[in-house]
């Protein structure tokens, strides 16, 4: 029997994740919340796992108001024991774990000569250690149930480095290697592991950066072939694709969703094209 797939083009709902249970770490805002909304619109049940308790609860309420079966769990991904408790909670409340989005992450701009051990350890513990053990805990649950999908959040900074962010760049490069290793190891268990490397995405964080003049929009656009910010929805669309059965032959890959930033275009290079490629 062929299963019926609901397609509603008005709000682009396809029910691609119907009957799936997704854990999204760091899912209370920004890219994480955009992914949660996309997954909910596609039929998934959602557990928001976030260190910010009130924000996670508010996110779950918003998803519930959309008709999703959603819940929250306060989680510090630096605590491996709590990670395993969170996965057990998901199994108890939702019955299983089908999808993990490793989205929790932090960064702190600092010149490398002045970086403290405390700040280095905090960034690495959250961005790479936390992601690994979330994958391990969820992966064990998925293996018992015949498989699942893990989407890790890397960064364009894993290829296009940003000075003053050494531990962040190092940790996201580590995510790329972790994705390849786990993808290769766990494909035999029907667990597909892939990653997304976002570029310059317009979030509240980037808006604050511009307001504080820590970011310069002109500089960002100067190295972007598409000359604009990315949106959280564009990252969410890709995450949904990787979590769905439309990507069953993609394993251990890092997909750069960055408007072409990783091509390494020189700043302002498009000015030459504009001046020399005018219609005849």
N, C-alpha and C positions, 0 to 999 in steps of 0.2 A: 504494500500500500504506500502510495506517495503522500508524504505529509504535506498539509496545507500551509503555505507561507503567506502571512499577512503583509501586504505592501500598501502603504498609504502615502502617496507622493506629496500630499499637502504638507505634512510635517516630517516627511522622509523617515517614516517608521517602517521597518521591514521585519521586526520580530526575530532578528538574527540570533539573539541571546535568550530566547524563551526557555524557561525552566533551568537557567544557569544561575549559579550563585557566585558573586564576585566580591572579593576583598580588595579594597582600595586603600592603601596606606597614604597618609597625608592627604586625605580626600575631602577635607572640609572646605577648601577654597581653591581658587586658581585652576591650574590644569587638572588637579585631582578631582575637583568638584565638577568640572566640565566633562570629564570622563565618566563620573558617576551618573550625571544626567543623561549622557548619551547611552550608557549601558541600560539605565532604567527605561528610557524610551524604546530600547530594543528588546525589552521584556525580562531583563535580569533582576534578580534580588540582589540587594547591595548591603554590604557591611562596611561602614566608614571607620577605619582604624586610624586614630589621630591622637597625638599627645595633647591637643587642645580639646578638652572634654566638652565644654559648652558649645564650641564651634562645631564639633562632630555631631552633637545631639541636634543642633539647629539644622545642619546639613541633612541629617536623616529625616527630620520632620519635613523639610522641603521636598525631599524625594518621595516621602509618603503622601504628601499632598498632590503629587503628580500621579499617584496610583501605584507606586512601586512598593514592594515589601522591603523595607529598609530598616537598618539598625545601626548603632554606633558602639564603639569600644575604645576606651582611652588606652593608648598604647605608646610607650616609649620604645622605639625599635632598638635601642641600645641594650635592652634587657631581654636576653634570649629566652629566659623562663617565661616572661610575659608574652613573648611572641607565640610560644607554644600554647599558652592559656587562651590567647586570642583565637587561634585556629580551632582549638577545642570548643570554644564558645560558639564559633561560627557553625561548626558541625552540629552542636546541640540545638541552636536556634533555627538554623536554616536547613539542616540535614546533610550538608556536604560542602565541599569547596571545589568549584570548577575553574575559577579564574582568579589570579592574583595580579594586581597592578602594583609594582614596587615604585611608588611615587614619592614617598617621604624623602626629604633631602634638605640640606642647609648649605649655605656658603657664608663666608665672612671675608670681604676684601681686606688684604693686609700685605704689605711688602714682605717678601720671603725672609729678608734679613731680620725682620722684627716679629716673625710668627712665633707664637708660644707653643709649647708642647701641649698645653691644655686645649687650645683652639684646634691644633692639628688633630689631636685624638678625637675630639668631639665631632669634627666633620667626617673623619674617616669612619668612626663608629656608626654614625647615622647613615651615611651615604653608601658605604660598601659592606661593612660588617652586618648592619641591620638588614640590608637588602638580601644578603646571602642567607641569613638565617630565616628570614621570612619565606624565601624561596624553598629552603630546606623543609620547614615546617609544613607549608602548604603543599609542597611536592610529595611528602609522605602521605598526606591525606588524599591527594589526587591519585597517587599510585594505587591505593586501596580501592578506589572507585573507578579504575579503568582509564584514567588520564585527565588532562586539563591543559590550561594555557597560562603561561606566565609572561607578563609584559613588564620589562624593566625600563626605568626612565634613566637614560643616559643624558648626554648634552652635546651640543655642537662644540663645547669646550673640550671634549675628548679628542678632537682633531684640530680645531682652530683655537689655540690657547689664548687665554686672556690674562695678562700680567696682573700680579697682585692677588691671584686666586690659586696658588699652587696646590693646596690640599683638595680643593674642589675639582680642578682639572685632573689631578692624579686619581681621585676617587671615581670620576666618571669614565676615565680610561679603564680603570679596573672593572667597572660595570660591563664594558664591552667585552673584556676577556672572560668575565664570569658568564656572560650570556652565551658566548661560544662554547665554553666548557660544559655548562649545564645543558645547553641545547644538544650537544653531541652525546652526553651521558644519558639523558632522560628521554630521548626520542623513542627508545625501546619500550618505555613505559607509557607511550602515547601522551607524553607531556611535552608540549611545544614551548620552547623558551626563546623569546626574541626581545629586542629592545628598540626604543625610539630615542633619537637624539634630536631634541628640539633646538631650534636656533633662537633668534630674537623674537620672543613671544610677548605680546602686550598683556601684561597682568598688572595687578595693583602694585606689585613689587617694582616692575619696570617704570610704572607711572611715578612712583615715589622717587625712584632713582633719577628720573628726568627733572622732577621738581627740586631735588637736592643738588642737581647739576653733577651727579656722579655718573650719569649717562648722557650722551649727546645723540639725539635722534639723527642728525646729519651724518655723524660718523657711522652709525648703524646702517643707514641707507646707502652710504658710500661703498660698503662691501657686500651689498645685497643685490643680486641680479634682478629681483622683483621689486626692489626699492620700497619696501613697506614692512610693517610689523607682521608677524604671524599671529594667528588667533588661537585661543585655547580650544575652540571648536575644531580647528584643523588637526590639532594633536589628538583630540578625542575621537575624531573620525578614523584616524589611523590606528589608534588603540583598539577601537571596535573591530576593525578589519582583522587585526592580529589575534583578537580574542574569539573571532568567529570561525566557522567552518569554511570560509572563503579563502583562508590562508594555510590550508593543511599541508602544503609542501614547502613552507617557509620555516626553517629551523636554524637557530643560533645566529640570527642576523641582527645587525644594527642598522636601522633605517633612519637616515638623516632627513628630518622634516624641518628644513631651515631656509627655504627660499633660494637655495643655491649658494649659501654662505660658504660651505665647505669646498666649493670649487677653487677657492683661493684667489678670487678676483681681486686685483689691485684696487685700492680706494679710488673712486672717481673714474674707473676705467671705462664706464659706459659713455662718458662724455665724448670719447674718441669716436665711438660708433655713431652717436647722434650727429657729430660734425661731418662724418665721412660716409655715412650710409643713408643719405637723403634720397627720397624717391626721384627718379629721373623723369 
